[in-house]
Amino acid sequence: MKIRWTKVLLFLLCLSPLFWAGWRAWNQDLTANPIEYITHFTGDWTIRFIVFALAVSPLRKLLNQPQWIRYRRMIGLFAFFYGFLHFMTWLWLDKFFAVHEMVKDVVKRPFITAGFLAFILMVPLAVTSTSGWIRRMGGKRWAMLHKLIYITAIAAVIHYYWLVKSDIRLPLLYGFLVSLELLYRLGAWALGRRRVPARKAVEPVAP
């Protein structure tokens, strides 16, 4: 019961940025350039939720809170949700569904190339996020596929860094956080590799 209500609270918390943007829209307070505001707003929350999703595993181990793993899927899906809104803002409000213009931007503008790559890589992660897909794919293949989140995070940071013109503090902050999260995983993987031979070395040889 506690987990259920915690998930409901987390769900509402994850929706709060959208509520805030809706409130500002209702009050006609989306700045002088609403499309630019919505684009940046949804992009900012996409990368934030990517960082949040990557932070779940390290924090649950460092703080000894194994139950936090139950919330990672929801956070990851909200990263895709805000990424989808970010993509649709660009495709609909900016490009008016002019696919040829979109393709031209992806090819010629590096920051859009990086952002498009990050979004495309999130699609299979969102589609296969259910327990049914884990059973169909098998745990190992599913886990291998979901390592795409690492490339997604790197591409999102690059997209943000190449987008900004002068103030690069936020892209550098997100880049720093993503680097910490990936370095933690690399360290955990290396430690696991060292422990396996050690365990084999102490195992008695069967007669």
N, CA, C and O of each residue as an XYZ file, in Angstrom:
828
protein
N       0.823     -1.203      0.000
C       0.000      0.000      0.000
C       0.861      1.260      0.000
O       0.577      2.216     -0.722
N       1.911      1.253      0.811
C       2.787      2.413      0.890
C       3.460      2.682     -0.448
O       3.571      3.831     -0.875
N       3.916      1.600     -1.120
C       4.563      1.746     -2.423
C       3.592      2.343     -3.427
O       3.970      3.191     -4.235
N       2.318      1.894     -3.375
C       1.315      2.377     -4.322
C       1.109      3.878     -4.175
O       1.106      4.611     -5.164
N       0.937      4.336     -2.926
C       0.708      5.757     -2.720
C       1.954      6.580     -3.019
O       1.861      7.727     -3.455
N       3.105      5.994     -2.785
C       4.340      6.696     -3.129
C       4.455      6.871     -4.634
O       4.921      7.903     -5.116
N       4.021      5.841     -5.380
C       4.044      5.945     -6.839
C       3.068      7.004     -7.337
O       3.369      7.743     -8.275
N       1.902      7.073     -6.710
C       0.929      8.097     -7.090
C       1.509      9.484     -6.843
O       1.388     10.376     -7.683
N       2.137      9.659     -5.690
C       2.753     10.952     -5.361
C       3.859     11.291     -6.352
O       3.964     12.430     -6.808
N       4.687     10.293     -6.684
C       5.767     10.518     -7.642
C       5.196     10.863     -9.014
O       5.728     11.731     -9.706
N       4.112     10.188     -9.415
C       3.474     10.456    -10.707
C       3.017     11.915    -10.780
O       3.256     12.598    -11.776
N       2.369     12.375     -9.739
C       1.903     13.763     -9.715
C       3.073     14.736     -9.688
O       3.022     15.799    -10.307
N       4.117     14.369     -8.975
C       5.302     15.226     -8.918
C       5.951     15.332    -10.298
O       6.401     16.405    -10.702
N       5.995     14.220    -11.008
C       6.586     14.235    -12.348
C       5.743     15.042    -13.332
O       6.270     15.579    -14.306
N       4.443     15.127    -13.084
C       3.557     15.917    -13.942
C       3.562     17.396    -13.581
O       3.074     18.222    -14.352
N       4.103     17.738    -12.426
C       4.029     19.127    -11.968
C       4.652     20.129    -12.941
O       4.116     21.230    -13.066
N       5.764     19.814    -13.647
C       6.257     20.779    -14.633
C       5.236     21.071    -15.728
O       5.123     22.207    -16.189
N       4.488     20.037    -16.147
C       3.471     20.237    -17.172
C       2.326     21.093    -16.635
O       1.802     21.955    -17.341
N       1.941     20.850    -15.381
C       0.909     21.688    -14.765
C       1.361     23.143    -14.713
O       0.582     24.055    -14.987
N       2.630     23.349    -14.358
C       3.169     24.704    -14.265
C       3.153     25.395    -15.630
O       2.778     26.563    -15.738
N       3.562     24.665    -16.666
C       3.545     25.239    -18.005
C       2.111     25.534    -18.447
O       1.860     26.555    -19.087
N       1.164     24.646    -18.109
C      -0.234     24.883    -18.440
C      -0.789     26.107    -17.727
O      -1.556     26.877    -18.304
N      -0.397     26.280    -16.469
C      -0.831     27.456    -15.715
C      -0.302     28.739    -16.354
O      -1.028     29.727    -16.469
N       0.958     28.719    -16.766
C       1.530     29.893    -17.417
C       0.850     30.164    -18.752
O       0.619     31.318    -19.114
N       0.531     29.101    -19.482
C      -0.167     29.275    -20.756
C      -1.558     29.867    -20.529
O      -1.994     30.750    -21.268
N      -2.255     29.368    -19.493
C      -3.588     29.878    -19.175
C      -3.551     31.370    -18.858
O      -4.471     32.114    -19.196
N      -2.485     31.787    -18.212
C      -2.329     33.192    -17.848
C      -1.567     34.001    -18.895
O      -1.173     35.142    -18.652
N      -1.366     33.386    -20.073
C      -0.663     34.051    -21.178
C       0.683     34.600    -20.726
O       1.023     35.759    -20.960
N       1.440     33.714    -20.063
C       2.724     34.110    -19.487
C       3.842     33.205    -20.010
O       4.696     32.749    -19.250
N       3.821     32.958    -21.311
C       4.850     32.103    -21.917
C       5.929     32.932    -22.619
O       6.525     32.480    -23.597
N       6.172     34.124    -22.126
C       7.176     35.064    -22.642
C       6.764     35.592    -24.020
O       5.710     35.236    -24.548
N       7.606     36.435    -24.579
C       7.297     37.040    -25.881
C       7.407     36.030    -27.016
O       6.867     36.254    -28.099
N       8.109     34.911    -26.775
C       8.264     33.874    -27.792
C       7.806     32.541    -27.197
O       8.631     31.774    -26.700
N       6.499     32.257    -27.241
C       5.975     31.053    -26.602
C       6.571     29.754    -27.143
O       6.823     28.823    -26.377
N       6.799     29.683    -28.458
C       7.336     28.446    -29.042
C       8.734     28.171    -28.503
O       9.055     27.038    -28.145
N       9.557     29.200    -28.447
C      10.904     29.031    -27.908
C      10.849     28.629    -26.433
O      11.619     27.779    -25.987
N       9.930     29.248    -25.678
C       9.794     28.910    -24.258
C       9.410     27.451    -24.076
O      10.018     26.745    -23.272
N       8.398     26.990    -24.821
C       7.943     25.603    -24.696
C       9.044     24.636    -25.129
O       9.246     23.595    -24.504
N       9.753     24.986    -26.201
C      10.843     24.127    -26.672
C      11.902     23.960    -25.596
O      12.315     22.841    -25.292
N      12.343     25.073    -25.021
C      13.375     24.998    -23.989
C      12.855     24.335    -22.714
O      13.575     23.575    -22.066
N      11.608     24.623    -22.360
C      11.020     24.071    -21.139
C      10.959     22.547    -21.212
O      11.395     21.859    -20.289
N      10.417     22.024    -22.308
C      10.299     20.568    -22.445
C      11.673     19.911    -22.594
O      11.888     18.808    -22.092
N      12.604     20.582    -23.280
C      13.955     20.037    -23.414
C      14.668     19.969    -22.085
O      15.340     18.984    -21.782
N      14.520     21.035    -21.275
C      15.158     21.047    -19.952
C      14.653     19.893    -19.092
O      15.439     19.217    -18.429
N      13.344     19.671    -19.105
C      12.793     18.621    -18.256
C      13.091     17.230    -18.793
O      13.132     16.263    -18.032
N      13.297     17.126    -20.091
C      13.714     15.835    -20.635
C      15.065     15.428    -20.079
O      15.225     14.314    -19.581
N      16.032     16.321    -20.159
C      17.376     15.967    -19.693
C      17.401     15.813    -18.178
O      18.169     15.005    -17.654
N      16.580     16.568    -17.471
C      16.511     16.402    -16.010
C      16.004     15.015    -15.641
O      16.551     14.368    -14.748
N      14.966     14.559    -16.323
C      14.440     13.233    -16.008
C      15.390     12.118    -16.445
O      15.412     11.053    -15.829
N      16.163     12.347    -17.486
C      17.202     11.379    -17.843
C      18.215     11.271    -16.712
O      18.616     10.175    -16.320
N      18.623     12.428    -16.193
C      19.566     12.435    -15.059
C      18.938     11.769    -13.842
O      19.600     10.990    -13.156
N      17.667     12.065    -13.564
C      16.982     11.441    -12.421
C      16.939      9.922    -12.578
O      17.205      9.189    -11.626
N      16.605      9.454    -13.777
C      16.501      8.008    -14.015
C      17.842      7.317    -13.814
O      17.909      6.238    -13.226
N      18.910      7.941    -14.303
C      20.242      7.358    -14.132
C      20.703      7.394    -12.680
O      21.555      6.604    -12.271
N      20.138      8.313    -11.905
C      20.569      8.456    -10.507
C      19.945      7.413     -9.589
O      20.431      7.208     -8.476
N      18.882      6.752    -10.029
C      18.158      5.836     -9.136
C      19.057      4.707     -8.660
O      19.149      4.455     -7.458
N      19.723      4.021     -9.588
C      20.537      2.858     -9.200
C      21.680      3.222     -8.256
O      21.841      2.563     -7.229
N      22.486      4.254     -8.564
C      23.549      4.606     -7.611
C      23.013      5.017     -6.245
O      23.560      4.612     -5.219
N      21.945      5.819     -6.222
C      21.436      6.314     -4.941
C      20.832      5.200     -4.101
O      20.988      5.190     -2.880
N      20.151      4.272     -4.736
C      19.528      3.195     -3.950
C      20.583      2.306     -3.305
O      20.356      1.751     -2.229
N      21.733      2.168     -3.956
C      22.807      1.357     -3.377
C      23.595      2.139     -2.337
O      23.927      1.609     -1.276
N      23.893      3.391     -2.636
C      24.666      4.203     -1.699
C      23.883      4.509     -0.428
O      24.461      4.593      0.656
N      22.557      4.676     -0.559
C      21.719      5.001      0.596
C      21.006      3.779      1.165
O      20.210      3.891      2.097
N      21.304      2.596      0.588
C      20.706      1.345      1.057
C      19.173      1.414      1.024
O      18.494      1.119      2.008
N      18.657      1.814     -0.144
C      17.209      1.900     -0.343
C      16.832      1.075     -1.583
O      16.496      1.642     -2.622
N      16.887     -0.252     -1.477
C      16.652     -1.096     -2.664
C      15.274     -0.910     -3.281
O      15.102     -1.149     -4.476
N      14.275     -0.482     -2.482
C      12.924     -0.331     -3.020
C      12.822      0.805     -4.028
O      11.833      0.888     -4.757
N      13.818      1.681     -4.086
C      13.750      2.808     -5.029
C      13.775      2.344     -6.475
O      13.382      3.090     -7.372
N      14.236      1.113     -6.714
C      14.288      0.606     -8.087
C      12.879      0.546     -8.683
O      12.723      0.561     -9.904
N      11.849      0.478     -7.825
C      10.465      0.421     -8.299
C      10.047      1.697     -9.027
O       9.080      1.698     -9.789
N      10.787      2.787     -8.785
C      10.385      4.072     -9.349
C      11.166      4.434    -10.613
O      10.838      5.413    -11.283
N      12.193      3.655    -10.940
C      13.053      4.013    -12.072
C      12.290      3.980    -13.389
O      12.480      4.852    -14.237
N      11.420      2.973    -13.569
C      10.681      2.854    -14.826
C       9.804      4.081    -15.060
O       9.770      4.620    -16.166
N       9.092      4.525    -14.014
C       8.228      5.683    -14.167
C       9.026      6.933    -14.521
O       8.625      7.710    -15.387
N      10.146      7.120    -13.852
C      10.977      8.296    -14.129
C      11.503      8.247    -15.561
O      11.519      9.261    -16.258
N      11.931      7.064    -15.993
C      12.409      6.921    -17.359
C      11.321      7.202    -18.381
O      11.585      7.823    -19.411
N      10.097      6.753    -18.109
C       8.982      7.003    -19.021
C       8.634      8.487    -19.074
O       8.229      8.995    -20.120
N       8.789      9.175    -17.962
C       8.548     10.613    -17.983
C       9.650     11.344    -18.759
O       9.393     12.384    -19.365
N      10.860     10.812    -18.743
C      11.914     11.377    -19.595
C      11.496     11.287    -21.055
O      11.660     12.242    -21.815
N      10.954     10.134    -21.447
C      10.468      9.981    -22.825
C       9.269     10.881    -23.084
O       9.158     11.464    -24.163
N       8.374     11.002    -22.117
C       7.181     11.844    -22.271
C       7.559     13.287    -22.562
O       7.041     13.895    -23.499
N       8.469     13.838    -21.755
C       8.881     15.226    -21.991
C       9.731     15.334    -23.259
O       9.699     16.357    -23.942
N      10.485     14.287    -23.571
C      11.228     14.273    -24.826
C      10.286     14.268    -26.023
O      10.555     14.918    -27.033
N       9.179     13.533    -25.909
C       8.182     13.510    -26.983
C       7.549     14.890    -27.153
O       7.357     15.351    -28.278
N       7.225     15.550    -26.038
C       6.673     16.903    -26.115
C       7.681     17.862    -26.747
O       7.315     18.734    -27.536
N       8.947     17.688    -26.390
C      10.008     18.527    -26.957
C      10.108     18.316    -28.465
O      10.215     19.272    -29.232
N      10.073     17.056    -28.875
C      10.149     16.727    -30.297
C       8.930     17.254    -31.051
O       9.072     17.812    -32.139
N       7.734     17.082    -30.485
C       6.520     17.527    -31.161
C       6.439     19.046    -31.226
O       5.884     19.596    -32.176
N       6.985     19.726    -30.230
C       7.032     21.193    -30.294
C       7.849     21.632    -31.490
O       7.461     22.551    -32.212
N       8.974     20.982    -31.700
C       9.826     21.308    -32.850
C       9.149     20.923    -34.162
O       9.136     21.710    -35.108
N       8.583     19.712    -34.222
C       7.997     19.225    -35.462
C       6.702     19.953    -35.813
O       6.457     20.260    -36.979
N       5.877     20.229    -34.810
C       4.557     20.806    -35.056
C       4.590     22.335    -35.047
O       4.247     22.969    -36.045
N       5.001     22.926    -33.924
C       4.916     24.367    -33.789
C       6.024     25.101    -34.535
O       5.839     26.236    -34.975
N       7.185     24.443    -34.676
C       8.310     25.101    -35.340
C       8.355     24.774    -36.832
O       8.529     25.665    -37.664
N       8.198     23.493    -37.164
C       8.324     23.062    -38.566
C       6.987     22.825    -39.262
O       6.960     22.613    -40.475
N       5.875     22.855    -38.521
C       4.542     22.653    -39.097
C       4.467     21.361    -39.922
O       3.860     21.320    -40.993
N       5.098     20.314    -39.393
C       5.093     18.981    -40.006
C       5.728     18.956    -41.400
O       5.432     18.075    -42.206
N       6.592     19.916    -41.673
C       7.332     19.912    -42.940
C       8.495     18.946    -42.806
O       9.579     19.328    -42.366
N       8.270     17.695    -43.185
C       9.255     16.643    -42.958
C      10.565     16.936    -43.684
O      11.642     16.659    -43.157
N      10.479     17.498    -44.893
C      11.708     17.786    -45.635
C      12.554     18.827    -44.912
O      13.782     18.760    -44.939
N      11.890     19.804    -44.255
C      12.633     20.798    -43.471
C      13.262     20.152    -42.237
O      14.377     20.492    -41.839
N      12.527     19.216    -41.644
C      13.041     18.510    -40.476
C      14.284     17.715    -40.836
O      15.288     17.767    -40.126
N      14.218     16.974    -41.943
C      15.363     16.181    -42.381
C      16.557     17.077    -42.681
O      17.693     16.735    -42.353
N      16.299     18.226    -43.307
C      17.374     19.164    -43.625
C      18.055     19.653    -42.340
O      19.279     19.763    -42.284
N      17.247     19.948    -41.302
C      17.806     20.399    -40.027
C      18.640     19.308    -39.367
O      19.723     19.574    -38.845
N      18.126     18.075    -39.393
C      18.843     16.963    -38.761
C      20.204     16.758    -39.413
O      21.188     16.466    -38.734
N      20.256     16.914    -40.742
C      21.502     16.681    -41.477
C      22.485     17.841    -41.316
O      23.687     17.621    -41.169
N      21.973     19.082    -41.342
C      22.861     20.241    -41.422
C      23.171     20.905    -40.085
O      24.147     21.648    -39.983
N      22.362     20.653    -39.059
C      22.564     21.344    -37.775
C      22.948     20.313    -36.722
O      22.106     19.527    -36.286
N      24.216     20.311    -36.310
C      24.711     19.250    -35.414
C      23.939     19.125    -34.107
O      23.724     18.012    -33.629
N      23.516     20.248    -33.515
C      22.820     20.129    -32.231
C      21.463     19.438    -32.398
O      21.001     18.745    -31.492
N      20.824     19.631    -33.563
C      19.564     18.928    -33.823
C      19.841     17.451    -34.099
O      19.058     16.588    -33.701
N      20.948     17.160    -34.775
C      21.325     15.762    -35.010
C      21.475     15.016    -33.694
O      20.967     13.906    -33.535
N      22.184     15.644    -32.743
C      22.392     15.008    -31.431
C      21.071     14.842    -30.685
O      20.824     13.797    -30.082
N      20.224     15.868    -30.724
C      18.936     15.784    -30.041
C      18.026     14.742    -30.662
O      17.341     14.007    -29.950
N      18.013     14.675    -31.984
C      17.193     13.688    -32.681
C      17.661     12.275    -32.341
O      16.844     11.378    -32.132
N      18.974     12.083    -32.286
C      19.516     10.771    -31.910
C      19.077     10.393    -30.499
O      18.671      9.257    -30.254
N      19.159     11.347    -29.574
C      18.753     11.066    -28.192
C      17.291     10.646    -28.124
O      16.944      9.709    -27.404
N      16.431     11.340    -28.876
C      15.011     11.007    -28.852
C      14.743      9.641    -29.484
O      13.996      8.834    -28.931
N      15.352      9.384    -30.641
C      15.132      8.109    -31.328
C      15.563      6.936    -30.447
O      14.903      5.897    -30.433
N      16.658      7.095    -29.719
C      17.130      6.016    -28.853
C      16.206      5.785    -27.672
O      16.182      4.687    -27.115
N      15.442      6.799    -27.277
C      14.503      6.621    -26.171
C      13.261      5.838    -26.577
O      12.588      5.256    -25.726
N      12.954      5.820    -27.869
C      11.724      5.153    -28.323
C      11.721      3.666    -27.970
O      10.764      3.213    -27.340
N      12.757      2.866    -28.347
C      12.718      1.444    -27.972
C      12.768      1.229    -26.461
O      12.253      0.227    -25.965
N      13.374      2.146    -25.732
C      13.405      2.011    -24.274
C      12.008      2.164    -23.695
O      11.623      1.422    -22.792
N      11.244      3.127    -24.213
C       9.875      3.330    -23.732
C       8.971      2.173    -24.129
O       8.157      1.705    -23.333
N       9.123      1.716    -25.369
C       8.264      0.627    -25.873
C       8.482     -0.650    -25.078
O       7.524     -1.366    -24.785
N       9.723     -0.944    -24.726
C      10.046     -2.212    -24.052
C      10.157     -2.063    -22.533
O      10.829     -2.858    -21.876
N       9.501     -1.048    -21.981
C       9.642     -0.801    -20.550
C       8.759     -1.694    -19.681
O       8.900     -1.698    -18.458
N       7.856     -2.448    -20.296
C       6.904     -3.242    -19.513
C       7.503     -4.588    -19.090
O       8.490     -5.058    -19.656
N       6.877     -5.185    -18.087
C       7.313     -6.507    -17.619
C       7.142     -7.556    -18.706
O       7.930     -8.497    -18.798
N       6.103     -7.394    -19.536
C       5.884     -8.337    -20.628
C       7.047     -8.365    -21.605
O       7.447     -9.433    -22.069
N       7.595     -7.192    -21.919
C       8.737     -7.144    -22.821
C       9.975     -7.758    -22.179
O      10.784     -8.375    -22.873
N      10.136     -7.603    -20.882
C      11.275     -8.239    -20.201
C      11.187     -9.747    -20.334
O      12.194    -10.414    -20.573
N       9.966    -10.296    -20.178
C       9.790    -11.742    -20.322
C      10.034    -12.193    -21.757
O      10.682    -13.213    -21.992
N       9.511    -11.424    -22.722
C       9.665    -11.814    -24.127
C      11.120    -11.747    -24.583
O      11.581    -12.622    -25.317
N      11.833    -10.731    -24.158
C      13.212    -10.540    -24.610
C      14.204    -11.357    -23.799
O      15.267    -11.726    -24.300
N      13.860    -11.639    -22.548
C      14.825    -12.245    -21.646
C      15.603    -11.146    -20.929
O      15.898    -10.097    -21.502
N      15.924    -11.406    -19.683
C      16.552    -10.384    -18.861
C      17.832     -9.819    -19.436
O      18.044     -8.607    -19.404
N      18.698    -10.689    -19.969
C      19.998    -10.226    -20.455
C      19.857     -9.344    -21.680
O      20.480     -8.285    -21.756
N      19.045     -9.767    -22.644
C      18.872     -8.960    -23.856
C      18.164     -7.649    -23.539
O      18.485     -6.607    -24.111
N      17.199     -7.707    -22.626
C      16.498     -6.483    -22.231
C      17.465     -5.508    -21.565
O      17.457     -4.313    -21.863
N      18.286     -6.018    -20.672
C      19.251     -5.154    -19.982
C      20.260     -4.565    -20.969
O      20.660     -3.408    -20.840
N      20.667     -5.366    -21.954
C      21.603     -4.865    -22.960
C      20.976     -3.744    -23.780
O      21.616     -2.726    -24.043
N      19.716     -3.937    -24.185
C      19.031     -2.902    -24.947
C      18.923     -1.614    -24.144
O      19.122     -0.527    -24.687
N      18.612     -1.724    -22.867
C      18.374     -0.533    -22.056
C      19.655      0.180    -21.650
O      19.603      1.213    -20.982
N      20.782     -0.346    -22.036
C      22.025      0.410    -21.898
C      22.084      1.560    -22.908
O      22.965      2.416    -22.823
N      21.153      1.580    -23.858
C      21.054      2.712    -24.780
C      20.811      4.020    -24.041
O      21.072      5.096    -24.578
N      20.312      3.932    -22.805
C      20.076      5.155    -22.032
C      21.378      5.922    -21.812
O      21.364      7.145    -21.678
N      22.503      5.206    -21.775
C      23.783      5.883    -21.587
C      24.111      6.750    -22.792
O      24.537      7.896    -22.643
N      23.911      6.196    -23.997
C      24.156      6.969    -25.214
C      23.145      8.113    -25.313
O      23.484      9.216    -25.739
N      21.909      7.840    -24.919
C      20.880      8.877    -24.923
C      21.296     10.055    -24.049
O      21.177     11.211    -24.455
N      21.783      9.757    -22.852
C      22.181     10.812    -21.923
C      23.330     11.642    -22.495
O      23.314     12.871    -22.416
N      24.314     10.974    -23.063
C      25.452     11.690    -23.647
C      25.000     12.554    -24.813
O      25.412     13.708    -24.928
N      24.151     12.001    -25.683
C      23.655     12.766    -26.835
C      22.822     13.962    -26.376
O      22.895     15.032    -26.981
N      22.033     13.792    -25.314
C      21.216     14.895    -24.804
C      22.087     16.023    -24.272
O      21.795     17.196    -24.502
N      23.151     15.676    -23.567
C      24.065     16.700    -23.050
C      24.747     17.438    -24.199
O      24.860     18.663    -24.171
N      25.197     16.699    -25.202
C      25.838     17.321    -26.366
C      24.849     18.238    -27.089
O      25.202     19.344    -27.499
N      23.615     17.771    -27.239
C      22.564     18.578    -27.869
C      22.402     19.908    -27.138
O      22.340     20.967    -27.763
N      22.335     19.843    -25.826
C      22.140     21.052    -25.020
C      23.369     21.962    -25.108
O      23.238     23.180    -25.228
N      24.542     21.372    -25.047
C      25.776     22.162    -25.084
C      25.923     22.890    -26.419
O      26.283     24.067    -26.455
N      25.642     22.184    -27.516
C      25.749     22.803    -28.838
C      24.640     23.810    -29.097
O      24.797     24.705    -29.928
N      23.524     23.676    -28.395
C      22.393     24.575    -28.594
C      22.648     25.966    -28.028
O      22.381     26.975    -28.682
N      23.169     26.007    -26.803
C      23.321     27.304    -26.137
C      24.423     28.117    -26.811
O      25.391     27.567    -27.337
N      24.258     29.421    -26.782
C      25.203     30.296    -27.465
C      26.332     30.767    -26.545
O      27.487     30.835    -26.964
N      25.999     31.090    -25.297
C      27.025     31.670    -24.425
C      27.045     31.050    -23.032
O      28.102     30.630    -22.561
N      25.887     30.986    -22.365
C      25.835     30.480    -20.997
C      25.788     28.952    -21.015
O      24.737     28.359    -21.257
N      26.925     28.329    -20.759
C      26.998     26.857    -20.849
C      26.996     26.202    -19.466
O      27.348     25.030    -19.331
N      26.602     26.956    -18.445
C      26.667     26.403    -17.088
C      25.744     25.194    -16.907
O      26.153     24.180    -16.341
N      24.506     25.300    -17.384
C      23.583     24.168    -17.219
C      24.023     22.940    -18.014
O      24.018     21.837    -17.466
N      24.405     23.088    -19.293
C      24.900     21.897    -19.998
C      26.093     21.255    -19.311
O      26.211     20.030    -19.275
N      26.981     22.083    -18.764
C      28.139     21.527    -18.063
C      27.710     20.826    -16.777
O      28.280     19.798    -16.411
N      26.709     21.376    -16.091
C      26.199     20.729    -14.877
C      25.617     19.367    -15.202
O      25.933     18.379    -14.540
N      24.769     19.310    -16.219
C      24.182     18.032    -16.604
C      25.251     17.060    -17.101
O      25.190     15.862    -16.828
N      26.223     17.588    -17.830
C      27.322     16.736    -18.285
C      28.104     16.165    -17.110
O      28.513     15.004    -17.135
N      28.311     16.980    -16.083
C      29.018     16.520    -14.886
C      28.227     15.421    -14.177
O      28.791     14.404    -13.773
N      26.907     15.633    -14.028
C      26.078     14.644    -13.338
C      26.014     13.336    -14.113
O      26.115     12.259    -13.526
N      25.847     13.427    -15.427
C      25.816     12.217    -16.250
C      27.155     11.493    -16.173
O      27.191     10.264    -16.111
N      28.262     12.248    -16.176
C      29.591     11.630    -16.072
C      29.741     10.883    -14.756
O      30.276      9.775    -14.730
N      29.270     11.484    -13.653
C      29.336     10.808    -12.352
C      28.533      9.513    -12.378
O      28.993      8.481    -11.891
N      27.341      9.573    -12.946
C      26.471      8.387    -12.981
C      27.069      7.274    -13.837
O      26.965      6.097    -13.494
N      27.691      7.649    -14.947
C      28.302      6.630    -15.806
C      29.591      6.099    -15.195
O      29.886      4.910    -15.306
N      30.360      6.972    -14.549
C      31.585      6.514    -13.887
C      31.258      5.566    -12.744
O      31.986      4.601    -12.513
N      30.175      5.829    -12.031
C      29.754      4.915    -10.963
C      29.475      3.526    -11.534
O      29.907      2.518    -10.976
N      28.758      3.485    -12.638
C      28.432      2.195    -13.250
C      29.682      1.500    -13.770
O      29.819      0.283    -13.652
N      30.590      2.275    -14.342
C      31.837      1.688    -14.828
C      32.643      1.111    -13.677
O      33.222      0.030    -13.792
N      32.676      1.846    -12.553
C      33.386      1.341    -11.379
C      32.740      0.085    -10.820
O      33.433     -0.858    -10.437
N      31.398      0.072    -10.771
C      30.689     -1.111    -10.267
C      30.935     -2.309    -11.175
O      31.103     -3.431    -10.697
N      30.957     -2.073    -12.490
C      31.207     -3.164    -13.443
C      32.628     -3.703    -13.272
O      32.836     -4.916    -13.271
N      33.606     -2.803    -13.129
C      34.996     -3.233    -12.967
C      35.173     -3.999    -11.661
O      35.896     -4.995    -11.617
N      34.514     -3.537    -10.598
C      34.604     -4.234     -9.313
C      33.980     -5.621     -9.403
O      34.498     -6.582     -8.835
N      32.865     -5.716    -10.120
C      32.232     -7.016    -10.305
C      33.112     -7.977    -11.082
O      33.153     -9.170    -10.782
N      33.819     -7.457    -12.083
C      34.731     -8.293    -12.879
C      35.880     -8.818    -12.024
O      36.348     -9.938    -12.228
N      36.330     -8.016    -11.077
C      37.432     -8.453    -10.208
C      36.962     -9.499     -9.202
O      37.718    -10.402     -8.843
N      35.724     -9.382     -8.750
C      35.228    -10.305     -7.731
C      34.964    -11.699     -8.288
O      35.118    -12.690     -7.574
N      34.568    -11.785     -9.559
C      34.252    -13.097    -10.138
C      35.477    -14.009    -10.152
O      35.371    -15.142     -9.682
N      36.653    -13.574    -10.672
C      37.832    -14.445    -10.613
C      38.245    -14.770     -9.183
O      38.735    -15.862     -8.899
N      38.037    -13.791     -8.274
C      38.417    -14.034     -6.876
C      37.574    -15.158     -6.283
O      38.087    -16.016     -5.565
N      36.262    -15.147     -6.590
C      35.387    -16.207     -6.072
C      35.769    -17.551     -6.662
O      35.758    -18.564     -5.962
N      36.105    -17.570     -7.943
C      36.487    -18.822     -8.584
C      37.766    -19.365     -7.985
O      37.942    -20.580     -7.889
N      38.660    -18.481     -7.581
C      39.957    -18.905     -7.052
C      39.800    -19.615     -5.709
O      40.580    -20.515     -5.397
N      38.806    -19.227     -4.910
C      38.668    -19.819     -3.585
C      37.716    -21.015     -3.583
O      37.622    -21.726     -2.582
N      37.019    -21.240     -4.680
C      36.123    -22.383     -4.745
C      36.922    -23.681     -4.745
O      37.887    -23.796     -5.501
N      36.552    -24.664     -3.921
C      37.268    -25.944     -3.899
C      37.044    -26.714     -5.197
O      35.966    -26.657     -5.788
N      38.042    -27.410     -5.617
C      37.941    -28.215     -6.831
C      37.152    -29.480     -6.504
O      37.433    -30.164     -5.520
N      36.178    -29.774     -7.330
C      35.340    -30.949     -7.081
C      36.187    -32.217     -7.234
O      37.016    -32.308     -8.139
N      35.976    -33.183     -6.354
C      36.760    -34.434     -6.440
C      36.340    -35.248     -7.650
O      36.884    -36.327     -7.886
